Amino acid sequence: MPRALRGAESALGYLMKMEEGSDVTQNIDFCWMVIGETMRILDNGDDSDGRVGGVIEKCVEYLEKLWMQHVLPSDNQAREKEILHAIAG
């Protein structure tokens, strides 16, 4: 499990580096791939230290960032952020 987790963390680091100047759809696809592979780690191991969940959480936060920056029209960003925060509690 530690090797697989290092791979997921490395992929997440790569994702953050490739953000600049790369295609948003590729970043989204890559992020979903990292989430999927990391979920497999959860199926086969223990996440009592939270590292696996942390990788997934960072990917979800990154997807939210991409959504806010590239998908929503700029005038709807504030309203959408309020809705997301209201849903989150």
HTML snippet that shows the backbone in 3Dmol.js (N, CA, C, O; Angstrom):
<script src="https://3Dmol.org/build/3Dmol-min.js"></script>
<div id="view" style="width:600px;height:400px;position:relative"></div>
<script>
const pdb = `
ATOM      1  N   MET A   1       0.812  -1.204   0.000  1.00  0.00           N
ATOM      2  CA  MET A   1       0.000   0.000   0.000  1.00  0.00           C
ATOM      3  C   MET A   1       0.855   1.267   0.000  1.00  0.00           C
ATOM      4  O   MET A   1       0.496   2.221  -0.690  1.00  0.00           O
ATOM      5  N   PRO A   2       1.961   1.327   0.733  1.00  0.00           N
ATOM      6  CA  PRO A   2       2.750   2.562   0.715  1.00  0.00           C
ATOM      7  C   PRO A   2       3.259   2.934  -0.679  1.00  0.00           C
ATOM      8  O   PRO A   2       3.289   4.115  -1.025  1.00  0.00           O
ATOM      9  N   ARG A   3       3.659   1.943  -1.484  1.00  0.00           N
ATOM     10  CA  ARG A   3       4.121   2.244  -2.848  1.00  0.00           C
ATOM     11  C   ARG A   3       2.985   2.801  -3.695  1.00  0.00           C
ATOM     12  O   ARG A   3       3.171   3.766  -4.436  1.00  0.00           O
ATOM     13  N   ALA A   4       1.822   2.197  -3.584  1.00  0.00           N
ATOM     14  CA  ALA A   4       0.665   2.671  -4.352  1.00  0.00           C
ATOM     15  C   ALA A   4       0.283   4.083  -3.930  1.00  0.00           C
ATOM     16  O   ALA A   4      -0.059   4.918  -4.768  1.00  0.00           O
ATOM     17  N   LEU A   5       0.343   4.342  -2.652  1.00  0.00           N
ATOM     18  CA  LEU A   5       0.009   5.674  -2.151  1.00  0.00           C
ATOM     19  C   LEU A   5       1.027   6.707  -2.619  1.00  0.00           C
ATOM     20  O   LEU A   5       0.659   7.824  -2.982  1.00  0.00           O
ATOM     21  N   ARG A   6       2.305   6.338  -2.613  1.00  0.00           N
ATOM     22  CA  ARG A   6       3.324   7.261  -3.140  1.00  0.00           C
ATOM     23  C   ARG A   6       3.059   7.563  -4.608  1.00  0.00           C
ATOM     24  O   ARG A   6       3.261   8.689  -5.061  1.00  0.00           O
ATOM     25  N   GLY A   7       2.608   6.560  -5.350  1.00  0.00           N
ATOM     26  CA  GLY A   7       2.262   6.770  -6.754  1.00  0.00           C
ATOM     27  C   GLY A   7       1.098   7.734  -6.918  1.00  0.00           C
ATOM     28  O   GLY A   7       1.118   8.597  -7.796  1.00  0.00           O
ATOM     29  N   ALA A   8       0.086   7.586  -6.073  1.00  0.00           N
ATOM     30  CA  ALA A   8      -1.075   8.492  -6.133  1.00  0.00           C
ATOM     31  C   ALA A   8      -0.667   9.908  -5.767  1.00  0.00           C
ATOM     32  O   ALA A   8      -1.101  10.867  -6.405  1.00  0.00           O
ATOM     33  N   GLU A   9       0.166  10.044  -4.744  1.00  0.00           N
ATOM     34  CA  GLU A   9       0.633  11.375  -4.336  1.00  0.00           C
ATOM     35  C   GLU A   9       1.511  11.996  -5.421  1.00  0.00           C
ATOM     36  O   GLU A   9       1.451  13.201  -5.666  1.00  0.00           O
ATOM     37  N   SER A  10       2.319  11.169  -6.062  1.00  0.00           N
ATOM     38  CA  SER A  10       3.157  11.654  -7.159  1.00  0.00           C
ATOM     39  C   SER A  10       2.287  12.120  -8.333  1.00  0.00           C
ATOM     40  O   SER A  10       2.555  13.158  -8.937  1.00  0.00           O
ATOM     41  N   ALA A  11       1.249  11.345  -8.647  1.00  0.00           N
ATOM     42  CA  ALA A  11       0.330  11.729  -9.732  1.00  0.00           C
ATOM     43  C   ALA A  11      -0.375  13.032  -9.400  1.00  0.00           C
ATOM     44  O   ALA A  11      -0.570  13.874 -10.276  1.00  0.00           O
ATOM     45  N   LEU A  12      -0.760  13.206  -8.137  1.00  0.00           N
ATOM     46  CA  LEU A  12      -1.398  14.450  -7.716  1.00  0.00           C
ATOM     47  C   LEU A  12      -0.437  15.622  -7.871  1.00  0.00           C
ATOM     48  O   LEU A  12      -0.833  16.695  -8.327  1.00  0.00           O
ATOM     49  N   GLY A  13       0.817  15.423  -7.495  1.00  0.00           N
ATOM     50  CA  GLY A  13       1.827  16.465  -7.678  1.00  0.00           C
ATOM     51  C   GLY A  13       2.006  16.818  -9.142  1.00  0.00           C
ATOM     52  O   GLY A  13       2.128  17.990  -9.496  1.00  0.00           O
ATOM     53  N   TYR A  14       2.021  15.792 -10.001  1.00  0.00           N
ATOM     54  CA  TYR A  14       2.130  16.012 -11.438  1.00  0.00           C
ATOM     55  C   TYR A  14       0.925  16.809 -11.938  1.00  0.00           C
ATOM     56  O   TYR A  14       1.074  17.716 -12.756  1.00  0.00           O
ATOM     57  N   LEU A  15      -0.241  16.475 -11.455  1.00  0.00           N
ATOM     58  CA  LEU A  15      -1.459  17.188 -11.852  1.00  0.00           C
ATOM     59  C   LEU A  15      -1.362  18.663 -11.522  1.00  0.00           C
ATOM     60  O   LEU A  15      -1.733  19.509 -12.336  1.00  0.00           O
ATOM     61  N   MET A  16      -0.871  18.978 -10.346  1.00  0.00           N
ATOM     62  CA  MET A  16      -0.744  20.377  -9.936  1.00  0.00           C
ATOM     63  C   MET A  16       0.279  21.110 -10.798  1.00  0.00           C
ATOM     64  O   MET A  16       0.094  22.289 -11.098  1.00  0.00           O
ATOM     65  N   LYS A  17       1.352  20.436 -11.201  1.00  0.00           N
ATOM     66  CA  LYS A  17       2.370  21.058 -12.049  1.00  0.00           C
ATOM     67  C   LYS A  17       1.854  21.294 -13.462  1.00  0.00           C
ATOM     68  O   LYS A  17       2.172  22.316 -14.071  1.00  0.00           O
ATOM     69  N   MET A  18       1.069  20.371 -13.989  1.00  0.00           N
ATOM     70  CA  MET A  18       0.622  20.493 -15.379  1.00  0.00           C
ATOM     71  C   MET A  18      -0.549  21.449 -15.532  1.00  0.00           C
ATOM     72  O   MET A  18      -1.001  21.699 -16.650  1.00  0.00           O
ATOM     73  N   GLU A  19      -1.046  21.985 -14.427  1.00  0.00           N
ATOM     74  CA  GLU A  19      -2.179  22.909 -14.478  1.00  0.00           C
ATOM     75  C   GLU A  19      -1.887  24.099 -15.387  1.00  0.00           C
ATOM     76  O   GLU A  19      -2.737  24.505 -16.178  1.00  0.00           O
ATOM     77  N   GLU A  20      -0.705  24.644 -15.273  1.00  0.00           N
ATOM     78  CA  GLU A  20      -0.343  25.816 -16.060  1.00  0.00           C
ATOM     79  C   GLU A  20      -0.245  25.469 -17.543  1.00  0.00           C
ATOM     80  O   GLU A  20       0.542  24.609 -17.937  1.00  0.00           O
ATOM     81  N   GLY A  21      -1.040  26.136 -18.350  1.00  0.00           N
ATOM     82  CA  GLY A  21      -0.941  26.015 -19.799  1.00  0.00           C
ATOM     83  C   GLY A  21      -1.420  24.704 -20.379  1.00  0.00           C
ATOM     84  O   GLY A  21      -1.121  24.409 -21.536  1.00  0.00           O
ATOM     85  N   SER A  22      -2.143  23.916 -19.630  1.00  0.00           N
ATOM     86  CA  SER A  22      -2.634  22.664 -20.190  1.00  0.00           C
ATOM     87  C   SER A  22      -4.147  22.717 -20.357  1.00  0.00           C
ATOM     88  O   SER A  22      -4.821  23.597 -19.822  1.00  0.00           O
ATOM     89  N   ASP A  23      -4.643  21.781 -21.091  1.00  0.00           N
ATOM     90  CA  ASP A  23      -6.071  21.713 -21.394  1.00  0.00           C
ATOM     91  C   ASP A  23      -6.865  21.345 -20.139  1.00  0.00           C
ATOM     92  O   ASP A  23      -6.549  20.371 -19.456  1.00  0.00           O
ATOM     93  N   VAL A  24      -7.872  22.115 -19.854  1.00  0.00           N
ATOM     94  CA  VAL A  24      -8.691  21.913 -18.654  1.00  0.00           C
ATOM     95  C   VAL A  24      -9.334  20.530 -18.673  1.00  0.00           C
ATOM     96  O   VAL A  24      -9.375  19.856 -17.643  1.00  0.00           O
ATOM     97  N   THR A  25      -9.832  20.100 -19.819  1.00  0.00           N
ATOM     98  CA  THR A  25     -10.480  18.785 -19.880  1.00  0.00           C
ATOM     99  C   THR A  25      -9.488  17.665 -19.591  1.00  0.00           C
ATOM    100  O   THR A  25      -9.859  16.663 -18.979  1.00  0.00           O
ATOM    101  N   GLN A  26      -8.244  17.813 -20.015  1.00  0.00           N
ATOM    102  CA  GLN A  26      -7.220  16.816 -19.692  1.00  0.00           C
ATOM    103  C   GLN A  26      -6.969  16.792 -18.188  1.00  0.00           C
ATOM    104  O   GLN A  26      -6.828  15.721 -17.598  1.00  0.00           O
ATOM    105  N   ASN A  27      -6.913  17.959 -17.572  1.00  0.00           N
ATOM    106  CA  ASN A  27      -6.708  18.033 -16.127  1.00  0.00           C
ATOM    107  C   ASN A  27      -7.851  17.352 -15.374  1.00  0.00           C
ATOM    108  O   ASN A  27      -7.622  16.628 -14.406  1.00  0.00           O
ATOM    109  N   ILE A  28      -9.077  17.591 -15.827  1.00  0.00           N
ATOM    110  CA  ILE A  28     -10.240  16.975 -15.195  1.00  0.00           C
ATOM    111  C   ILE A  28     -10.184  15.457 -15.350  1.00  0.00           C
ATOM    112  O   ILE A  28     -10.393  14.725 -14.382  1.00  0.00           O
ATOM    113  N   ASP A  29      -9.904  14.985 -16.555  1.00  0.00           N
ATOM    114  CA  ASP A  29      -9.804  13.542 -16.794  1.00  0.00           C
ATOM    115  C   ASP A  29      -8.714  12.911 -15.939  1.00  0.00           C
ATOM    116  O   ASP A  29      -8.913  11.850 -15.347  1.00  0.00           O
ATOM    117  N   PHE A  30      -7.560  13.572 -15.879  1.00  0.00           N
ATOM    118  CA  PHE A  30      -6.436  13.057 -15.094  1.00  0.00           C
ATOM    119  C   PHE A  30      -6.808  13.006 -13.616  1.00  0.00           C
ATOM    120  O   PHE A  30      -6.470  12.052 -12.916  1.00  0.00           O
ATOM    121  N   CYS A  31      -7.497  14.026 -13.151  1.00  0.00           N
ATOM    122  CA  CYS A  31      -7.910  14.081 -11.749  1.00  0.00           C
ATOM    123  C   CYS A  31      -8.861  12.930 -11.430  1.00  0.00           C
ATOM    124  O   CYS A  31      -8.720  12.286 -10.391  1.00  0.00           O
ATOM    125  N   TRP A  32      -9.820  12.664 -12.303  1.00  0.00           N
ATOM    126  CA  TRP A  32     -10.739  11.544 -12.085  1.00  0.00           C
ATOM    127  C   TRP A  32      -9.995  10.213 -12.106  1.00  0.00           C
ATOM    128  O   TRP A  32     -10.358   9.286 -11.382  1.00  0.00           O
ATOM    129  N   MET A  33      -8.958  10.117 -12.932  1.00  0.00           N
ATOM    130  CA  MET A  33      -8.160   8.901 -12.965  1.00  0.00           C
ATOM    131  C   MET A  33      -7.441   8.705 -11.632  1.00  0.00           C
ATOM    132  O   MET A  33      -7.407   7.594 -11.101  1.00  0.00           O
ATOM    133  N   VAL A  34      -6.868   9.780 -11.091  1.00  0.00           N
ATOM    134  CA  VAL A  34      -6.187   9.699  -9.793  1.00  0.00           C
ATOM    135  C   VAL A  34      -7.185   9.296  -8.704  1.00  0.00           C
ATOM    136  O   VAL A  34      -6.869   8.464  -7.853  1.00  0.00           O
ATOM    137  N   ILE A  35      -8.376   9.876  -8.726  1.00  0.00           N
ATOM    138  CA  ILE A  35      -9.398   9.506  -7.737  1.00  0.00           C
ATOM    139  C   ILE A  35      -9.745   8.028  -7.853  1.00  0.00           C
ATOM    140  O   ILE A  35      -9.810   7.321  -6.847  1.00  0.00           O
ATOM    141  N   GLY A  36      -9.966   7.564  -9.069  1.00  0.00           N
ATOM    142  CA  GLY A  36     -10.324   6.154  -9.287  1.00  0.00           C
ATOM    143  C   GLY A  36      -9.255   5.198  -8.790  1.00  0.00           C
ATOM    144  O   GLY A  36      -9.553   4.215  -8.112  1.00  0.00           O
ATOM    145  N   GLU A  37      -8.013   5.493  -9.132  1.00  0.00           N
ATOM    146  CA  GLU A  37      -6.918   4.632  -8.700  1.00  0.00           C
ATOM    147  C   GLU A  37      -6.728   4.681  -7.188  1.00  0.00           C
ATOM    148  O   GLU A  37      -6.408   3.670  -6.564  1.00  0.00           O
ATOM    149  N   THR A  38      -6.926   5.851  -6.607  1.00  0.00           N
ATOM    150  CA  THR A  38      -6.778   5.994  -5.162  1.00  0.00           C
ATOM    151  C   THR A  38      -7.905   5.254  -4.436  1.00  0.00           C
ATOM    152  O   THR A  38      -7.688   4.699  -3.359  1.00  0.00           O
ATOM    153  N   MET A  39      -9.089   5.245  -5.010  1.00  0.00           N
ATOM    154  CA  MET A  39     -10.200   4.492  -4.417  1.00  0.00           C
ATOM    155  C   MET A  39      -9.861   3.001  -4.359  1.00  0.00           C
ATOM    156  O   MET A  39     -10.257   2.310  -3.420  1.00  0.00           O
ATOM    157  N   ARG A  40      -9.135   2.509  -5.353  1.00  0.00           N
ATOM    158  CA  ARG A  40      -8.721   1.098  -5.330  1.00  0.00           C
ATOM    159  C   ARG A  40      -7.812   0.815  -4.140  1.00  0.00           C
ATOM    160  O   ARG A  40      -7.865  -0.261  -3.545  1.00  0.00           O
ATOM    161  N   ILE A  41      -6.974   1.798  -3.802  1.00  0.00           N
ATOM    162  CA  ILE A  41      -6.103   1.632  -2.634  1.00  0.00           C
ATOM    163  C   ILE A  41      -6.959   1.469  -1.382  1.00  0.00           C
ATOM    164  O   ILE A  41      -6.653   0.647  -0.519  1.00  0.00           O
ATOM    165  N   LEU A  42      -8.035   2.258  -1.285  1.00  0.00           N
ATOM    166  CA  LEU A  42      -8.927   2.152  -0.127  1.00  0.00           C
ATOM    167  C   LEU A  42      -9.581   0.779  -0.042  1.00  0.00           C
ATOM    168  O   LEU A  42      -9.813   0.265   1.052  1.00  0.00           O
ATOM    169  N   ASP A  43      -9.880   0.181  -1.200  1.00  0.00           N
ATOM    170  CA  ASP A  43     -10.506  -1.137  -1.213  1.00  0.00           C
ATOM    171  C   ASP A  43      -9.593  -2.209  -0.632  1.00  0.00           C
ATOM    172  O   ASP A  43     -10.066  -3.216  -0.105  1.00  0.00           O
ATOM    173  N   ASN A  44      -8.280  -1.991  -0.729  1.00  0.00           N
ATOM    174  CA  ASN A  44      -7.336  -3.034  -0.345  1.00  0.00           C
ATOM    175  C   ASN A  44      -6.468  -2.687   0.854  1.00  0.00           C
ATOM    176  O   ASN A  44      -5.509  -3.403   1.142  1.00  0.00           O
ATOM    177  N   GLY A  45      -6.778  -1.623   1.547  1.00  0.00           N
ATOM    178  CA  GLY A  45      -5.889  -1.260   2.643  1.00  0.00           C
ATOM    179  C   GLY A  45      -6.562  -0.444   3.726  1.00  0.00           C
ATOM    180  O   GLY A  45      -7.774  -0.229   3.729  1.00  0.00           O
ATOM    181  N   ASP A  46      -5.737  -0.008   4.625  1.00  0.00           N
ATOM    182  CA  ASP A  46      -6.175   0.746   5.796  1.00  0.00           C
ATOM    183  C   ASP A  46      -5.810   2.218   5.602  1.00  0.00           C
ATOM    184  O   ASP A  46      -4.692   2.539   5.202  1.00  0.00           O
ATOM    185  N   ASP A  47      -6.745   3.091   5.884  1.00  0.00           N
ATOM    186  CA  ASP A  47      -6.485   4.527   5.765  1.00  0.00           C
ATOM    187  C   ASP A  47      -6.635   5.210   7.114  1.00  0.00           C
ATOM    188  O   ASP A  47      -7.146   6.326   7.206  1.00  0.00           O
ATOM    189  N   SER A  48      -6.184   4.530   8.154  1.00  0.00           N
ATOM    190  CA  SER A  48      -6.346   5.102   9.489  1.00  0.00           C
ATOM    191  C   SER A  48      -5.535   6.383   9.678  1.00  0.00           C
ATOM    192  O   SER A  48      -5.865   7.203  10.535  1.00  0.00           O
ATOM    193  N   ASP A  49      -4.471   6.562   8.879  1.00  0.00           N
ATOM    194  CA  ASP A  49      -3.700   7.806   8.987  1.00  0.00           C
ATOM    195  C   ASP A  49      -4.252   8.911   8.097  1.00  0.00           C
ATOM    196  O   ASP A  49      -3.800  10.053   8.186  1.00  0.00           O
ATOM    197  N   GLY A  50      -5.224   8.594   7.236  1.00  0.00           N
ATOM    198  CA  GLY A  50      -5.896   9.603   6.422  1.00  0.00           C
ATOM    199  C   GLY A  50      -5.170  10.031   5.160  1.00  0.00           C
ATOM    200  O   GLY A  50      -5.640  10.931   4.464  1.00  0.00           O
ATOM    201  N   ARG A  51      -4.046   9.419   4.844  1.00  0.00           N
ATOM    202  CA  ARG A  51      -3.292   9.846   3.659  1.00  0.00           C
ATOM    203  C   ARG A  51      -4.051   9.570   2.364  1.00  0.00           C
ATOM    204  O   ARG A  51      -4.059  10.400   1.456  1.00  0.00           O
ATOM    205  N   VAL A  52      -4.684   8.408   2.282  1.00  0.00           N
ATOM    206  CA  VAL A  52      -5.420   8.062   1.062  1.00  0.00           C
ATOM    207  C   VAL A  52      -6.598   9.018   0.888  1.00  0.00           C
ATOM    208  O   VAL A  52      -6.816   9.566  -0.192  1.00  0.00           O
ATOM    209  N   GLY A  53      -7.344   9.205   1.957  1.00  0.00           N
ATOM    210  CA  GLY A  53      -8.471  10.141   1.910  1.00  0.00           C
ATOM    211  C   GLY A  53      -8.017  11.558   1.599  1.00  0.00           C
ATOM    212  O   GLY A  53      -8.734  12.321   0.953  1.00  0.00           O
ATOM    213  N   GLY A  54      -6.820  11.906   2.063  1.00  0.00           N
ATOM    214  CA  GLY A  54      -6.270  13.237   1.787  1.00  0.00           C
ATOM    215  C   GLY A  54      -6.017  13.465   0.313  1.00  0.00           C
ATOM    216  O   GLY A  54      -6.271  14.553  -0.203  1.00  0.00           O
ATOM    217  N   VAL A  55      -5.512  12.432  -0.379  1.00  0.00           N
ATOM    218  CA  VAL A  55      -5.279  12.542  -1.825  1.00  0.00           C
ATOM    219  C   VAL A  55      -6.614  12.746  -2.536  1.00  0.00           C
ATOM    220  O   VAL A  55      -6.731  13.600  -3.415  1.00  0.00           O
ATOM    221  N   ILE A  56      -7.618  11.961  -2.154  1.00  0.00           N
ATOM    222  CA  ILE A  56      -8.937  12.090  -2.774  1.00  0.00           C
ATOM    223  C   ILE A  56      -9.522  13.472  -2.497  1.00  0.00           C
ATOM    224  O   ILE A  56     -10.090  14.101  -3.390  1.00  0.00           O
ATOM    225  N   GLU A  57      -9.382  13.940  -1.266  1.00  0.00           N
ATOM    226  CA  GLU A  57      -9.901  15.264  -0.908  1.00  0.00           C
ATOM    227  C   GLU A  57      -9.220  16.362  -1.725  1.00  0.00           C
ATOM    228  O   GLU A  57      -9.891  17.287  -2.182  1.00  0.00           O
ATOM    229  N   LYS A  58      -7.911  16.278  -1.915  1.00  0.00           N
ATOM    230  CA  LYS A  58      -7.203  17.281  -2.718  1.00  0.00           C
ATOM    231  C   LYS A  58      -7.672  17.252  -4.156  1.00  0.00           C
ATOM    232  O   LYS A  58      -7.791  18.301  -4.790  1.00  0.00           O
ATOM    233  N   CYS A  59      -7.940  16.063  -4.682  1.00  0.00           N
ATOM    234  CA  CYS A  59      -8.450  15.963  -6.053  1.00  0.00           C
ATOM    235  C   CYS A  59      -9.823  16.613  -6.169  1.00  0.00           C
ATOM    236  O   CYS A  59     -10.090  17.328  -7.135  1.00  0.00           O
ATOM    237  N   VAL A  60     -10.689  16.374  -5.203  1.00  0.00           N
ATOM    238  CA  VAL A  60     -12.028  16.970  -5.227  1.00  0.00           C
ATOM    239  C   VAL A  60     -11.924  18.488  -5.131  1.00  0.00           C
ATOM    240  O   VAL A  60     -12.633  19.204  -5.839  1.00  0.00           O
ATOM    241  N   GLU A  61     -11.048  18.982  -4.263  1.00  0.00           N
ATOM    242  CA  GLU A  61     -10.840  20.426  -4.157  1.00  0.00           C
ATOM    243  C   GLU A  61     -10.323  20.999  -5.474  1.00  0.00           C
ATOM    244  O   GLU A  61     -10.731  22.083  -5.889  1.00  0.00           O
ATOM    245  N   TYR A  62      -9.422  20.266  -6.126  1.00  0.00           N
ATOM    246  CA  TYR A  62      -8.884  20.707  -7.410  1.00  0.00           C
ATOM    247  C   TYR A  62      -9.980  20.736  -8.475  1.00  0.00           C
ATOM    248  O   TYR A  62     -10.041  21.666  -9.278  1.00  0.00           O
ATOM    249  N   LEU A  63     -10.844  19.720  -8.482  1.00  0.00           N
ATOM    250  CA  LEU A  63     -11.963  19.717  -9.422  1.00  0.00           C
ATOM    251  C   LEU A  63     -12.886  20.904  -9.180  1.00  0.00           C
ATOM    252  O   LEU A  63     -13.369  21.524 -10.128  1.00  0.00           O
ATOM    253  N   GLU A  64     -13.129  21.219  -7.909  1.00  0.00           N
ATOM    254  CA  GLU A  64     -13.959  22.385  -7.585  1.00  0.00           C
ATOM    255  C   GLU A  64     -13.296  23.663  -8.102  1.00  0.00           C
ATOM    256  O   GLU A  64     -13.968  24.537  -8.648  1.00  0.00           O
ATOM    257  N   LYS A  65     -11.986  23.767  -7.929  1.00  0.00           N
ATOM    258  CA  LYS A  65     -11.252  24.942  -8.415  1.00  0.00           C
ATOM    259  C   LYS A  65     -11.381  25.065  -9.931  1.00  0.00           C
ATOM    260  O   LYS A  65     -11.644  26.151 -10.446  1.00  0.00           O
ATOM    261  N   LEU A  66     -11.199  23.962 -10.642  1.00  0.00           N
ATOM    262  CA  LEU A  66     -11.344  23.991 -12.102  1.00  0.00           C
ATOM    263  C   LEU A  66     -12.751  24.385 -12.502  1.00  0.00           C
ATOM    264  O   LEU A  66     -12.947  25.153 -13.444  1.00  0.00           O
ATOM    265  N   TRP A  67     -13.733  23.853 -11.781  1.00  0.00           N
ATOM    266  CA  TRP A  67     -15.132  24.186 -12.056  1.00  0.00           C
ATOM    267  C   TRP A  67     -15.367  25.682 -11.895  1.00  0.00           C
ATOM    268  O   TRP A  67     -15.960  26.326 -12.760  1.00  0.00           O
ATOM    269  N   MET A  68     -14.896  26.223 -10.780  1.00  0.00           N
ATOM    270  CA  MET A  68     -15.118  27.638 -10.496  1.00  0.00           C
ATOM    271  C   MET A  68     -14.394  28.542 -11.495  1.00  0.00           C
ATOM    272  O   MET A  68     -14.906  29.601 -11.856  1.00  0.00           O
ATOM    273  N   GLN A  69     -13.210  28.129 -11.942  1.00  0.00           N
ATOM    274  CA  GLN A  69     -12.418  28.975 -12.829  1.00  0.00           C
ATOM    275  C   GLN A  69     -12.791  28.847 -14.294  1.00  0.00           C
ATOM    276  O   GLN A  69     -12.725  29.827 -15.037  1.00  0.00           O
ATOM    277  N   HIS A  70     -13.182  27.655 -14.720  1.00  0.00           N
ATOM    278  CA  HIS A  70     -13.295  27.426 -16.157  1.00  0.00           C
ATOM    279  C   HIS A  70     -14.679  27.050 -16.655  1.00  0.00           C
ATOM    280  O   HIS A  70     -14.987  27.247 -17.830  1.00  0.00           O
ATOM    281  N   VAL A  71     -15.510  26.519 -15.789  1.00  0.00           N
ATOM    282  CA  VAL A  71     -16.802  26.027 -16.245  1.00  0.00           C
ATOM    283  C   VAL A  71     -17.893  27.075 -16.042  1.00  0.00           C
ATOM    284  O   VAL A  71     -18.688  27.345 -16.942  1.00  0.00           O
ATOM    285  N   LEU A  72     -17.918  27.649 -14.865  1.00  0.00           N
ATOM    286  CA  LEU A  72     -18.949  28.645 -14.577  1.00  0.00           C
ATOM    287  C   LEU A  72     -18.616  29.981 -15.225  1.00  0.00           C
ATOM    288  O   LEU A  72     -17.457  30.395 -15.234  1.00  0.00           O
ATOM    289  N   PRO A  73     -19.605  30.643 -15.755  1.00  0.00           N
ATOM    290  CA  PRO A  73     -19.358  32.018 -16.199  1.00  0.00           C
ATOM    291  C   PRO A  73     -18.963  32.865 -14.991  1.00  0.00           C
ATOM    292  O   PRO A  73     -19.436  32.626 -13.880  1.00  0.00           O
ATOM    293  N   SER A  74     -18.115  33.831 -15.203  1.00  0.00           N
ATOM    294  CA  SER A  74     -17.568  34.603 -14.091  1.00  0.00           C
ATOM    295  C   SER A  74     -18.635  35.294 -13.245  1.00  0.00           C
ATOM    296  O   SER A  74     -18.447  35.450 -12.038  1.00  0.00           O
ATOM    297  N   ASP A  75     -19.738  35.708 -13.841  1.00  0.00           N
ATOM    298  CA  ASP A  75     -20.767  36.393 -13.050  1.00  0.00           C
ATOM    299  C   ASP A  75     -21.561  35.434 -12.162  1.00  0.00           C
ATOM    300  O   ASP A  75     -22.246  35.884 -11.243  1.00  0.00           O
ATOM    301  N   ASN A  76     -21.488  34.135 -12.411  1.00  0.00           N
ATOM    302  CA  ASN A  76     -22.203  33.161 -11.588  1.00  0.00           C
ATOM    303  C   ASN A  76     -21.321  32.531 -10.514  1.00  0.00           C
ATOM    304  O   ASN A  76     -21.814  31.754  -9.697  1.00  0.00           O
ATOM    305  N   GLN A  77     -20.036  32.850 -10.500  1.00  0.00           N
ATOM    306  CA  GLN A  77     -19.119  32.208  -9.562  1.00  0.00           C
ATOM    307  C   GLN A  77     -19.490  32.470  -8.107  1.00  0.00           C
ATOM    308  O   GLN A  77     -19.511  31.544  -7.296  1.00  0.00           O
ATOM    309  N   ALA A  78     -19.777  33.694  -7.778  1.00  0.00           N
ATOM    310  CA  ALA A  78     -20.098  34.021  -6.386  1.00  0.00           C
ATOM    311  C   ALA A  78     -21.363  33.304  -5.933  1.00  0.00           C
ATOM    312  O   ALA A  78     -21.413  32.771  -4.824  1.00  0.00           O
ATOM    313  N   ARG A  79     -22.364  33.291  -6.768  1.00  0.00           N
ATOM    314  CA  ARG A  79     -23.624  32.617  -6.423  1.00  0.00           C
ATOM    315  C   ARG A  79     -23.409  31.114  -6.265  1.00  0.00           C
ATOM    316  O   ARG A  79     -23.930  30.515  -5.323  1.00  0.00           O
ATOM    317  N   GLU A  80     -22.657  30.500  -7.164  1.00  0.00           N
ATOM    318  CA  GLU A  80     -22.397  29.072  -7.098  1.00  0.00           C
ATOM    319  C   GLU A  80     -21.586  28.720  -5.850  1.00  0.00           C
ATOM    320  O   GLU A  80     -21.828  27.691  -5.220  1.00  0.00           O
ATOM    321  N   LYS A  81     -20.625  29.573  -5.495  1.00  0.00           N
ATOM    322  CA  LYS A  81     -19.822  29.341  -4.300  1.00  0.00           C
ATOM    323  C   LYS A  81     -20.701  29.362  -3.053  1.00  0.00           C
ATOM    324  O   LYS A  81     -20.527  28.537  -2.157  1.00  0.00           O
ATOM    325  N   GLU A  82     -21.638  30.295  -2.993  1.00  0.00           N
ATOM    326  CA  GLU A  82     -22.567  30.363  -1.865  1.00  0.00           C
ATOM    327  C   GLU A  82     -23.404  29.093  -1.779  1.00  0.00           C
ATOM    328  O   GLU A  82     -23.631  28.571  -0.688  1.00  0.00           O
ATOM    329  N   ILE A  83     -23.858  28.599  -2.915  1.00  0.00           N
ATOM    330  CA  ILE A  83     -24.665  27.384  -2.944  1.00  0.00           C
ATOM    331  C   ILE A  83     -23.832  26.192  -2.458  1.00  0.00           C
ATOM    332  O   ILE A  83     -24.312  25.393  -1.654  1.00  0.00           O
ATOM    333  N   LEU A  84     -22.602  26.067  -2.934  1.00  0.00           N
ATOM    334  CA  LEU A  84     -21.733  24.964  -2.528  1.00  0.00           C
ATOM    335  C   LEU A  84     -21.461  25.005  -1.018  1.00  0.00           C
ATOM    336  O   LEU A  84     -21.464  23.966  -0.359  1.00  0.00           O
ATOM    337  N   HIS A  85     -21.231  26.183  -0.482  1.00  0.00           N
ATOM    338  CA  HIS A  85     -20.987  26.313   0.952  1.00  0.00           C
ATOM    339  C   HIS A  85     -22.252  25.990   1.755  1.00  0.00           C
ATOM    340  O   HIS A  85     -22.172  25.394   2.829  1.00  0.00           O
ATOM    341  N   ALA A  86     -23.407  26.382   1.237  1.00  0.00           N
ATOM    342  CA  ALA A  86     -24.664  26.088   1.933  1.00  0.00           C
ATOM    343  C   ALA A  86     -24.915  24.587   1.956  1.00  0.00           C
ATOM    344  O   ALA A  86     -25.389  24.050   2.957  1.00  0.00           O
ATOM    345  N   ILE A  87     -24.598  23.909   0.854  1.00  0.00           N
ATOM    346  CA  ILE A  87     -24.778  22.462   0.783  1.00  0.00           C
ATOM    347  C   ILE A  87     -23.818  21.759   1.727  1.00  0.00           C
ATOM    348  O   ILE A  87     -24.181  20.795   2.400  1.00  0.00           O
ATOM    349  N   ALA A  88     -22.574  22.261   1.768  1.00  0.00           N
ATOM    350  CA  ALA A  88     -21.543  21.639   2.613  1.00  0.00           C
ATOM    351  C   ALA A  88     -21.831  21.828   4.095  1.00  0.00           C
ATOM    352  O   ALA A  88     -21.323  21.077   4.927  1.00  0.00           O
ATOM    353  N   GLY A  89     -22.618  22.796   4.419  1.00  0.00           N
ATOM    354  CA  GLY A  89     -22.997  22.959   5.818  1.00  0.00           C
ATOM    355  C   GLY A  89     -22.425  24.184   6.377  1.00  0.00           C
ATOM    356  O   GLY A  89     -22.640  24.485   7.551  1.00  0.00           O
TER     357      GLY A  89
END
`;
const viewer = $3Dmol.createViewer("view");
viewer.addModel(pdb, "pdb");
viewer.setStyle({}, {cartoon: {color: "spectrum"}});
viewer.zoomTo();
viewer.render();
</script>
